[in-house]
Every structure is written in structure tokens, then in C-alpha cells.
Amino acid sequence: MKMIIAINNPVIEQKLIEKYKNIYEIIVLSSKEDVLDVVNLNEESLIITREDLGGKVDFLDYIITIKERNLKNKVVIIVKKLTKELKEKLFAKEIFNIIEGNSFLFEELIENIEVPKLVIYKSKDKISKKSKVIIITGTRCSGKTVLTKMLAESIAKNKDKKVLAIDLDFIYPSLDTYLQFSKNYSLVDFLKDLISSNIKKMENYESANLKYKNLKYILNNKSIGIPNDEILVAMINILKKHYDYIIVDTSTLMINKIYSISKLINCQIIYLLEESIKSLREYKLDVSYIDKKALEKTKFVLTNSKNNKEIIKEIEKILPSKVIVKIKKYYFIELIIRKNYKVINLNRLLKAIGVIKFEKLKLKIIEKILNLEEE
């Protein structure tokens, strides 16, 4: 079977050749007329092409002709804008594998090649508006992993939202210890495949929550070298294609890395620290090299709160932005918001960080979660 590549992109062409050279007879072409000359009635082909390919033939006529030459031909198309009219005409000819957008990732192209019917609406603007990335950091033993787990489960109560919790703690990964199901430790594999441009289907890397079908995890069970910023940003951007919310558990020792990548992605950083002078000193040391403007956008949460107003006053003198939530009795049994120190539940925290309103968590459910029991 032939693979005809007509996209005028030498970098992607070479990657496709390397990936599929043992599977297809590969032909690289540079114009619509050249493609039509090669496609024939008797041989099924996979054609990868784009809307702005050179040639005098009308784009729609070009694509339909390819399909009519042999109904078994699979066509993968890259278009700038998939209008309703164009979509209807292509679908009528059973052409479904389409990427929309001026830029795209190699992994998206592979996904379209290997999936029978797939339309990817790809643009950086659409992705950033669609997905919300929440990065949890803070001082040591402040409850980062527990908050990651509980936020993910609370958001997943809205079954229309696809949620991912990822253990991005490369020092002491521990999200797996809070979960009770078969674990797939796949973070290292995911990063290796990303670096080699060999991303597989997302379910290959996911661990599933048995209670919430729309909640997935990517877990890590060993310390590895921390990837560079470019790799981490690329990883998050790929994940944003697949999930509406991404909750990221991180290490205190990664604080500089977290704020470095936050400049390159649209995300919300939540910083947890205990209501203590010791924790405040640790915070000051952690952020001594962090840009003040970045810290001003951070939302702070006090844990293990005993409502000691003197300590709270001392802490709030140092923090660059307001404490949005205080968590009393440590692991989120009660939450207290800064305004009038009113007792609230996890729903208020979700609202405070820009997540839409969900069903309230009852105290007995929280206690069961803390004991790692099923509801």
C-alpha cells in the first residue's frame, strides 16, 4: 500500500518516512497535479495532504477526485479553517480525518493517520480556552497530593468534564499511595515517547478511576531526572487536547521549574503552606528567586489551620497576594475563606480558583476519602 505525502514540510515528511518506511511504500510529492498523477484506480493509497498545497486544481475538486479514483483511499487533510460547508462536502465523501489549524503537532497527524474517523480542531487559542491547568505546589507536607486527589474527584462529579490528575513530582512521587486501584506507572514512558515523537493513544498511559469514568491519572513510582522546560510544556499542551481539567501534583523542590513553565502555558498555581512560622520561613526560602509578578498571580492556601490570628497576620504580611482559603483540621474536613473566616466546603475552593459550581461534598464522604475507602 502506498503512502503519498504532499504537505511541503521537510521536517514532518522525514518523521513520517522514519515511522512508516517499513509499513508503506512512501512517495513524497509537492503539488496537487503530481498527487493526481500517482493516485490510480487499482491501488488503495493513504494520502496525507494540505489545503494550501501548490497547484492550479481547486482544493475541493482535488480531494474529491482522490477519493473517487478509489473509494478505499484514505485521505488525511490539514486545512486552515473547516467551515460548515467544507465539512459537509468532505463528510459526504467519507473524508473524516481532518486537522484544522495553522499549526499542529506531529502526534496529531499520527493520530489522524491511525484512527479511521477523526477530526481534530487544533489551534492554540481554542486549546487554552478549553482546558484549565491547575498546578499544586507548596511547602513540605502541606497536603499537595491530597488536594490534587480531592480536586480531581470533585471536578469529575461533573460527568461532562474529562479530568486528569498527573503526578509530576519527580523527587518523591506519592499520588499512587492515595489511590486504590490497579496502577499504571506510565509517566516515564509518556515522556520517552514524547521525546521520540512516538506518542501512542492516551489510554496507553492512563490509569482509570473506577468510580468516575471521566477521571484518569498518569502516575509515577520512581524518582527520575527532571525534564527541561520545553519537554514539560510540550507534554502539558498534548494533554490539553484530551482533558478539560488537568490537576498537576508537584514537589516543593521543583518550585523554580514550576514558575518557569508557568510563563509558557496558561495555568493557575496554588501554593499550600501550613499556618505556622516554620512553614512561612520555608516559603520565603522557596520563592526567593521567583519573579514577584508570577507570585502575585498565585493563589495561597493555608493548611492545618488553628485560626491563630497572630500567625495569620504575620503570614499575610509576607504573601504577595491574598490567602483565598484556610483549611482547618488539616486534610480538608473544613475550609475557611479569608473574608470573615467563614467556614465553607470544598465547593468554595473550586469556585475561588475559577472552576464551575459542583455538588457539595458531605463531611462523611470526605472522611471516607481520607481513609481511602469507596463511597
N, C-alpha and C positions, 0 to 999 in steps of 0.2 A: 504493500500500500504506500502511496506517495504522501509526503507532507510537503505542501507548497507554502513557502514563507515569502510574503510580499508586504513587508512593513517598513522597509528602508530604515532600519535601526540596527547597525552592525553589532552593538553590544548584546542586544536581546537575540538577534539571529544566531550569534555564536553560542549563547547559552542554550538555545533550543537545539542546535546541532549536537552539542555535547550531551544533552539529556536524552535525545531521541535517535541518535545515529545508529543504534543497534536495533531499533524498532521499525523505523520508516526509511524509505528511500527519500532523501531530503533534497529539494530543489529551491534555491533562493532566487527570486525574481524582483524586478524593480518597477514594473508598470502593469496596468490593467490588461493591456493588449497581450503582454507576454504571458500572463496567467491564463487568459482565454485560449491562447495558442497551445498551452500544455494540457489543460483540462480536456478530457475526451469522454466519449460516451461509454466506453467499455471498461474503464478502470475507476474504482472508487478512490477518492482522494480526501485528504484533510487539508483545507485551505485556510491559512491564517493571513488576514489582510486588514487594511485600514481604509477609512473613508477618504483621506487626503492623499492616497497613492497616486503617483503620476499617471497620465494617460488621458486620451480625449473621450473615452467612453464614459457615459453618465454612470455615476456610482451605483444607483439602484438597478439600472439595467445590467450592469456588470455583475452584481451579486446574484440577481435572479437568473441570469444566463448560466452562471456557475452551477447553480442548483438544478436548473432544468437540463443541463448536459448529462447529469447523473443524479437521480433523486437520493442516492445513498451518500453523496458528497456531504461531508460535514464542514460548515463554514464558521470560522471564528472571526468576529469583526470588532475593530476598535473604531468608535465613532465619537465625534466631539459632543454631539447632543442627540439624544434619542427622543425625537419628537413623537407624539402620539400617532401621527400619520405614518412615519417611518416604521415605528414599532409594529403597527397593524399589518403593513405590507410585508415586513420580514417574517412575522409570525405566520402569516398566511402561507408562506413558502416553507414553513417549518424551519426557520432560521432563528434559533433561540440564544446561541452562545455569543453574547454581545457585551463589550465593555464600553461604558460611557465615561468620558473624561479626557482632558488633555494629557494627563499623566496617569500612570498605573504602575503597579508593582509586577515584577516577573511572576511572583506567586499567583497573582490574579489571572495572568494569562494561562498558566499551567492548569489552574482550576477550571477555566473555561474549556481548555483542550480535553480534559479528562472527565468532565461531567456532561452528560447528554444534553440537559436543558438548563441553562444558567444565564441570567442577566445580572451583571454587576454594574450598579450605578456608582461610579467612582469619581469623587472629587474631594480634595482636602477640606473644602468648606462643608460639604454635606457630612463628612465623617465627623468633624469636630462638633457639629451641632447635634448629631445623632447620639454620640457616645459621651458618657461622663466618666472621667477617670478620677478616682479618689485615692490618694496616696497617704497611708497611715505611717507616721513616724513618731519619735518621741524619746524620752529618757528611758533608761533600762528598767525593765519590769513594770512598766506603766500601764500595760494592758493592750498593747498594739494588736497582737494576734487575736485576742478575744473580741476586740472591737471590729476587726476585719471580718471575722466569722459572723458576728451578730448583724452587722450592717448588710452583709451579703444575703443572709437569710431573711432579713426584714424587707429588703427591696424585692427579693424573689417572691414575696407574698403576692405581688402583682404579677400574675402569670403571663401577662403580655410582654414583660421585660426579660430579656436574656441577660443573665448576670454571671460574671466571672470573678472569683477570688483567686489571686495568684500569690504564691509565697516567693517574694523577691528578696528574701533575707538570705544573702549569700554567706553569712557568717554563722548564725545559729538558726537554721530553718526549723520552724516548730508548728506550722499550721496543721500538719498531718496529725500531731498528737491530740488535737482538739476535735478530730473527726472520727466517726465510727462507720467506716465502710472500706471496701477494697480500695487500696491506694495505687495510683499510677504515678510514680515519681518521674515526671517527664520534662521538667524544666531544662535539664541539661541537653536532652535530645532535641527539644524545641530550638534552643539556641544554636546547637550544632547544625541543624537543618536550615536555620535562618542564614547562618554564615555561608553555608554551601549552596544557597539558593535552591534548596530541595524541600521546601515546606510541604508536608502531607496534609491530608484532611484534618480539620481541627479535632475531631473526635479521637484521633490517634494520641493526642496529648492530654485530653481531658480526663478528670475523674468526676463522676456524676454524684450529685446529692440525691439520695433515694426518696426523700420527702418532697423536694422541689425539683421537678424535672427541668426547669428553666435555669437552675443554678449549677454551674460547673466550677471545677477547681483545676489549677495547674500547680503541682506540688513539687517540692524539692526535699530530699532527705539527707543531703550531704553538702558540706562546705565546698565551694568551688571558687575559682578566681572571678572577681567582679568584672563583667564585660565593660567595654568602653561605652561612652555616651551614645555613639552612633548606633550601636547594636541594640541598646536598650530602647532607644526612641523608635527604631525600625520595628522592634518586637511589639511595642505598645500600639503603634499605628496599624499593624496587621491585626492585632486583637480587636481594635476598634471597629473593624469591618464586621466582626462576628457577634459582638455583645453590645447591649445598650449601656450597661454599667460595668466598670472594671474596678474592683477594690484591691489595692496593692498593699500587702504586708511587707514591711522593710525592717532593716536593722538600724539601731542607733548609730552604729559605726559607719553607716552609708550616708550620713546626713549631707555631706558635701556633694556626693553623687546625685542625691535626690533633688537638691535645689539646682544642680547643674542641668539635669534633663528637663526640669520643670520649665526652663526657659524655651525649650524646643517643642513642648507639647501643651495642649490645653488641659490643665488638670487642677484639682483642688487638693492642697496639702493640709492634713490635720495633724497637729502636734500634740501629743499627750505628755503630761508631766504630773507627778504626784503633788499633792498640796503639802509641800514641805520645803524648808530652806535648802536641804541637801539636794533635792531634785532641781531647785532653781539654780543652784551653783552648777550642776551638771549641764543644765540647759545653756547657761551663759558660756560655758566652755565649748559645747557642741556647735553653737552658732556664731562663734567669734569671727569666723571667716565668711559668713553668709551675707550676701547683699541685703541691706536693710529694706529695700523696696520689695524684695521677694518675701521677706519675713512679714511685712505689713499685710500681705495677701493671705498669710497663713491663718487658719482658724485653730484656736487653742482650746484644749480640753483638760480640765483638772480631774485627776482620779484620786481615789482613796480620800475623798473629801470629808473633813470633820467640821466644816463650816467655821474654821478658825479665821475670823475676820482680820486679825493682825497679819497672819501669814498671807492671806489672800491679798491684802492691801500691798504687802511687800512685793508679791509676785506681779501684781498688775502695774506696779511702777516700772518694772523691767521689760515686760512683754510689749512688743511694738503694736499689737492690735488687741482687741477685746477678747476676753475669755467667753466663748459662746456657751459653753456647757460645763457644769461641775458634776462629777459622778460620785455620788455618795455611797458609802459602804462598799467601795471598790467596784467589783465586776458588774456594774450597770444595773443593780437592783433598783436604785432610784437615780434620777438625773435632776440636776438643779441648774436652771439657766441664770445668767448673770443678773438680769433685770429682776429686782426684788427677791432674788434667790428662791423663786417659786419652784416647788417640786413638780417635775414633769416626767414623761416616759420617753422611750427611745424615739417615738414618733416626732418629738420636738427636735431632737438632734438631726434626724433625717431632713426635716423642714429647714433647719438652720443652715445646712450645707447645700441646699438647693434641690433636694430630692422631693418628688411629689408626695402628697399625703397618703399614708398606707394605714391599714388596720392596726390598732393599738396592740402592743404586746402586754399580755397579762402577767402579773408577778409570778404565778405558778409556772407559766411556760418558761419564763426567764430562768427560774430556779432549775427546771429540768434541763435546759440548755447548758447551764453551768455545771450540772452533774453529768453532762454528756449522755443524756437519756433521750429516747424518742418521745415526742409529744403524745 
